[in-house]
Amino acid sequence: MPDIRKAHADFVMALAGRPPAPIAIEPDPQDFTARAICCESLIEEVMAHLTALIEDAAQNEPGHAIHDAELGAAIAASLGDLKSDITGTFERIAERIREERYEGCPRGPFYRRRA
């Protein structure tokens, strides 16, 4: 049985421990890559916390409505799609800035191509 208070505290600590850095007016490609990584981590933390909340409720529900609704799978699918959309958009922006600004230059240490 998940300790829902511990799961909540872990969620809040994870958010507080990794605040996002602002994106500059003239951003570097790394700014958008860093934002993609930040959003990816945030969505994973939200997914874990929601899953813990659902599991806790399902264990204490008198029937099987939560289990039958397959909420855990719905959370994973929906947030997985959202994570892909957000991070993919940021990565495309980073790539476009790289191409426009650094055409012909080798990629730096923060370069991260998505599969």
Phi, psi and omega in degrees: 000127182289142174275101188294326178292320177294319178299319179293315179298318177299319179298311181296319179295321179296320178293314182293330183282346182225068179291145180287146175274142178295150177267129183292163178297321175251080189286153171268159178303325181299331179300318181282328175294317178297321179293323177298316179295319178299313180295321178300314179296317180299314181295322177296321177294318177298317180300315180295319181291315177299319179298317178297319178297316180294315180299319179297315179295320181296324180291336183252004179281138180289338180247212180231021184298319180294314179297315182296329180284348180053048183296324178300316179292323179294320178297311181299316181292313183294312181288331175296317176296316179299316179300316179296317180297312182294307184293324177298319178297313179297321179293323177295321177296314179300316180296318179297318177297317178302312182296318181288319187271325189238034182306126178089352180269150177291154180287145182278183184291342182266002182295134180215108179271135178275145177278000000 
